Structures are given as C-alpha cells and as structure tokens.
C-alpha cells in the first residue's frame, strides 16, 4: 500500500514539474525574451587570430612583458591580480632577480613570526599580488582570471579595451532613453 502511495506522490510531483516547464516554455514562445539594451545593441567580441591559439600556440615574452608593464602603469591602480603570485612572473620571461625586485616594491601585510602581530613588509616572490584597496562603491574586477570568466576570453578583453566610443548609437538612446552614458564617460558596445 505504501509503495502505491509513493508512486502516486512521485507522479504528482513529476506532473507538476512538467506542467510548470511546459507553461514557462509556452509563455517564452509568446512573449519572447525581454528586450534589453545590451541584447539589442551589444556586440559580440571581434574575431582574433592570436599566436597563442591552438595546442601548439606560443606566447611572445616581449609582448607579455609589455602587457605587464601596461598593467602596472594603468590597470594596477584599480584592478588587482590576487590569484597570481610574483613568482609566476618568471613565466613571462623575467629572471629571478627581476621578480624579487618587482615583489619588493609591493607592501604585504603579513603576520610577524616572532611577535605574532600583523605588520607590513616588502613582498617576496612566493607572495600573491596584494589586493587593491578601493574606497568607492563596489570594486573593479580582479584581472587574474578575467579571460576564463568572460565568454570570448582574450577576444572579449581586446574588444572591450579597443571598443570605447565617444557617442552612443542614436537608435539606442531613442529606444532606451534611460540608458544614456553619463557625462565624462564613454560608450562601449562590448560591455554588456
């Protein structure tokens, strides 16, 4: 008797799930997806042919070092690399002495092994890049895993960095007047 009741309970829940799935699918077919500014006017990342693509791809160490220099000079004031250790810079072609010098420029808040107190000390190659202290609302994304976190990976990053425009498309402002870019900011069709 209990087996029959459990079968009916299971059938009831299965029928409920199928009904809700069918109803949602019918409503989606009637109404379609919601019309958003990002869906209507956003663009897919540009196609890139990189030397690092494929199983036998190679990285140019000079380009990687130039990219790290750009990060240090421009991006590091807002974005962090918390999941990357200074020792990983050897993979970019830096020698151990250069890695030690780069790490020593960073201030790391760590526990003093003698006193047990938290103190600032120069960075070591084994340390991770320190997080960026950001006083404004929210925090910019950490860049250590950004190519894995965004659809399109490196192509998305390239498109985002090169896609800023001074003016929004007129059709976007017409259909979505609240989506106006604030004064002093730039429109990017890839950010969406």
URFEN-V712525 format. One record per residue. N is the residue number from 1. RES is the residue in three letters. PHI is phi in whole degrees, 0 to 359 (none if undefined). NEAR is the number of other ideal C-beta (glycine too) atoms within 10 Angstrom. Layout:
BEGIN
N & RES & PHI & NEAR
N & RES & PHI & NEAR
END
This chain:
BEGIN
1 & UNK & none & 5
2 & UNK & 294 & 6
3 & UNK & 297 & 7
4 & UNK & 294 & 8
5 & UNK & 297 & 9
6 & UNK & 294 & 10
7 & UNK & 295 & 10
8 & UNK & 295 & 10
9 & UNK & 296 & 10
10 & UNK & 298 & 10
11 & UNK & 296 & 10
12 & UNK & 298 & 10
13 & UNK & 294 & 10
14 & UNK & 297 & 10
15 & UNK & 295 & 10
16 & UNK & 296 & 10
17 & UNK & 296 & 10
18 & UNK & 296 & 10
19 & UNK & 297 & 10
20 & UNK & 293 & 10
21 & UNK & 295 & 10
22 & UNK & 296 & 10
23 & UNK & 298 & 10
24 & UNK & 297 & 10
25 & UNK & 295 & 10
26 & UNK & 297 & 10
27 & UNK & 296 & 10
28 & UNK & 295 & 10
29 & UNK & 294 & 8
30 & UNK & 286 & 7
31 & UNK & 272 & 8
32 & UNK & 76 & 8
33 & UNK & 288 & 7
34 & UNK & 299 & 6
35 & UNK & 275 & 9
36 & UNK & 242 & 12
37 & UNK & 296 & 15
38 & UNK & 295 & 12
39 & UNK & 290 & 10
40 & UNK & 280 & 14
41 & UNK & 239 & 18
42 & UNK & 284 & 14
43 & UNK & 241 & 13
44 & UNK & 280 & 12
45 & UNK & 302 & 18
46 & UNK & 295 & 13
47 & UNK & 284 & 8
48 & UNK & 236 & 15
49 & UNK & 243 & 6
50 & UNK & 259 & 13
51 & UNK & 294 & 10
52 & UNK & 272 & 13
53 & UNK & 288 & 11
54 & UNK & 86 & 8
55 & UNK & 289 & 4
56 & UNK & 250 & 6
57 & UNK & 294 & 9
58 & UNK & 233 & 10
59 & UNK & 259 & 14
60 & UNK & 272 & 12
61 & UNK & 297 & 12
62 & UNK & 295 & 10
63 & UNK & 293 & 12
64 & UNK & 296 & 16
65 & UNK & 293 & 15
66 & UNK & 295 & 12
67 & UNK & 297 & 14
68 & UNK & 293 & 18
69 & UNK & 296 & 10
70 & UNK & 296 & 12
71 & UNK & 302 & 14
72 & UNK & 298 & 12
73 & UNK & 278 & 9
74 & UNK & 243 & 10
75 & UNK & 276 & 17
76 & UNK & 294 & 16
77 & UNK & 290 & 10
78 & UNK & 241 & 13
79 & UNK & 257 & 18
80 & UNK & 254 & 21
81 & UNK & 230 & 22
82 & UNK & 299 & 14
83 & UNK & 264 & 12
84 & UNK & 241 & 15
85 & UNK & 268 & 16
86 & UNK & 298 & 24
87 & UNK & 298 & 17
88 & UNK & 293 & 16
89 & UNK & 292 & 21
90 & UNK & 297 & 13
91 & UNK & 291 & 10
92 & UNK & 273 & 17
93 & UNK & 102 & 14
94 & UNK & 280 & 20
95 & UNK & 276 & 10
96 & UNK & 304 & 11
97 & UNK & 294 & 8
98 & UNK & 294 & 14
99 & UNK & 297 & 20
100 & UNK & 298 & 16
101 & UNK & 294 & 12
102 & UNK & 294 & 17
103 & UNK & 294 & 20
104 & UNK & 294 & 15
105 & UNK & 289 & 10
106 & UNK & 274 & 16
107 & UNK & 257 & 11
108 & UNK & 249 & 17
109 & UNK & 270 & 10
110 & UNK & 224 & 13
111 & UNK & 283 & 11
112 & UNK & 285 & 10
113 & UNK & 294 & 6
114 & UNK & 276 & 6
115 & UNK & 261 & 8
116 & UNK & 82 & 7
117 & UNK & 272 & 7
118 & UNK & 279 & 9
119 & UNK & 222 & 10
120 & UNK & 276 & 9
121 & UNK & 215 & 14
122 & UNK & 294 & 12
123 & UNK & 290 & 21
124 & UNK & 242 & 16
125 & UNK & 302 & 16
126 & UNK & 282 & 9
127 & UNK & 284 & 16
128 & UNK & 274 & 18
129 & UNK & 302 & 24
130 & UNK & 289 & 15
131 & UNK & 291 & 12
132 & UNK & 274 & 16
133 & UNK & 277 & 7
134 & UNK & 239 & 13
135 & UNK & 273 & 5
136 & UNK & 279 & 7
137 & UNK & 292 & 5
138 & UNK & 73 & 6
139 & UNK & 212 & 14
140 & UNK & 297 & 13
141 & UNK & 293 & 13
142 & UNK & 288 & 17
143 & UNK & 265 & 20
144 & UNK & 293 & 17
145 & UNK & 237 & 13
146 & UNK & 295 & 16
147 & UNK & 289 & 13
148 & UNK & 277 & 7
149 & UNK & 273 & 12
150 & UNK & 244 & 16
151 & UNK & 297 & 8
152 & UNK & 101 & 17
153 & UNK & 53 & 15
154 & UNK & 300 & 15
155 & UNK & 295 & 19
156 & UNK & 295 & 21
157 & UNK & 298 & 17
158 & UNK & 299 & 16
159 & UNK & 296 & 20
160 & UNK & 295 & 17
161 & UNK & 289 & 12
162 & UNK & 256 & 10
163 & UNK & 258 & 17
164 & UNK & 288 & 13
165 & UNK & 232 & 11
166 & UNK & 289 & 7
167 & UNK & 243 & 10
168 & UNK & 280 & 18
169 & UNK & 299 & 13
170 & UNK & 299 & 8
171 & UNK & 296 & 10
172 & UNK & 296 & 19
173 & UNK & 294 & 17
174 & UNK & 292 & 8
175 & UNK & 281 & 13
176 & UNK & 231 & 16
177 & UNK & 297 & 8
178 & UNK & 282 & 6
179 & UNK & 268 & 15
180 & UNK & 284 & 12
181 & UNK & 289 & 15
182 & UNK & 298 & 6
183 & UNK & 300 & 5
184 & UNK & 84 & 5
185 & UNK & 249 & 9
186 & UNK & 239 & 13
187 & UNK & 271 & 18
188 & UNK & 226 & 18
189 & UNK & 290 & 18
190 & UNK & 270 & 21
191 & UNK & 269 & 14
192 & UNK & 191 & 12
END
